[in-house]
Amino acid sequence: MQEIRPENETRENKIKRLAMRSMRRGTKEMDLILMRFADARLSGMTDDQLAHYDDLLSENDQDLYKWISGQDAAPSEFSGLISEIAAQEPAK
């Protein structure tokens, strides 16, 4: 059986993998934040947007939380995506 590498992934499998990575993080806060975003947005993203989100998921949870909560500025390559995720969060 041939192993499926990420570059050979079907769109459906990529969305499932990213959804799983979104809800199986290292912290409960990021599980909840990214799970909501993934449920609402992944299926409507382009392939390039999915690849960019995949890259974002490689960042550590402490940094992601600081970026999304506005405690620290997100790196420029992720600032747009971080803004989209933060905008989806309920007001506190």
C-alpha positions as CSV (number, residue, x, y, z in Angstrom):
1,M,0.0,0.0,0.0
2,Q,1.4,3.4,-1.0
3,E,1.7,6.0,1.7
4,I,-0.2,9.2,1.0
5,R,2.1,12.1,1.5
6,P,0.6,15.6,2.2
7,E,1.4,16.8,-1.3
8,N,-0.7,14.0,-2.7
9,E,-3.6,14.5,-0.4
10,T,-7.1,15.0,-1.7
11,R,-8.8,18.2,-0.7
12,E,-11.2,16.3,1.4
13,N,-8.4,14.5,3.3
14,K,-6.5,17.8,3.8
15,I,-9.6,19.4,5.3
16,K,-10.1,16.5,7.6
17,R,-6.5,16.5,8.7
18,L,-6.5,20.3,9.3
19,A,-9.7,20.0,11.3
20,M,-8.2,17.3,13.4
21,R,-5.0,19.3,13.9
22,S,-7.2,22.3,14.9
23,M,-8.9,20.5,17.7
24,R,-6.0,18.4,19.0
25,R,-3.6,21.2,20.1
26,G,-1.5,21.5,23.2
27,T,-3.9,23.8,25.1
28,K,-7.6,23.7,25.6
29,E,-7.9,27.4,24.7
30,M,-6.4,26.8,21.3
31,D,-8.4,23.6,20.8
32,L,-11.6,25.7,21.2
33,I,-10.5,28.7,19.2
34,L,-9.1,26.8,16.2
35,M,-11.9,24.2,16.2
36,R,-14.5,26.9,15.9
37,F,-12.6,28.5,13.0
38,A,-12.0,25.2,11.3
39,D,-15.6,24.2,11.5
40,A,-16.7,27.5,10.1
41,R,-14.1,28.2,7.4
42,L,-12.0,25.2,6.2
43,S,-14.5,23.9,3.6
44,G,-14.7,27.4,1.9
45,M,-11.0,28.0,1.7
46,T,-9.0,27.8,-1.5
47,D,-6.1,25.3,-1.7
48,D,-3.6,28.1,-1.1
49,Q,-5.5,29.3,1.9
50,L,-5.5,25.7,3.3
51,A,-1.8,25.4,2.8
52,H,-1.3,28.7,4.6
53,Y,-3.5,27.5,7.5
54,D,-1.5,24.3,7.6
55,D,1.7,26.4,8.0
56,L,0.0,28.4,10.8
57,L,-0.8,25.2,12.7
58,S,2.9,24.4,12.8
59,E,3.4,27.4,15.2
60,N,3.3,26.7,18.9
61,D,0.1,27.3,20.9
62,Q,1.5,29.9,23.3
63,D,2.5,32.2,20.3
64,L,-0.8,31.5,18.5
65,Y,-2.8,32.5,21.6
66,K,-0.8,35.7,22.1
67,W,-1.3,36.7,18.5
68,I,-5.0,35.9,18.5
69,S,-5.7,37.6,21.8
70,G,-3.7,40.7,20.7
71,Q,-1.0,40.3,23.4
72,D,1.7,40.2,20.7
73,A,1.7,41.2,17.1
74,A,1.5,38.3,14.7
75,P,4.3,37.9,12.1
76,S,3.4,39.6,8.8
77,E,2.9,36.3,7.0
78,F,0.2,35.3,9.4
79,S,-1.4,38.6,10.3
80,G,-4.3,38.4,7.9
81,L,-5.2,34.9,8.9
82,I,-4.8,35.7,12.6
83,S,-7.1,38.7,12.2
84,E,-9.8,36.4,10.6
85,I,-9.5,33.9,13.5
86,A,-9.6,36.6,16.1
87,A,-12.6,38.3,14.5
88,Q,-14.6,35.1,14.8
89,E,-14.1,34.9,18.5
90,P,-16.9,36.1,20.8
91,A,-16.3,39.6,22.3
92,K,-15.2,39.5,25.9
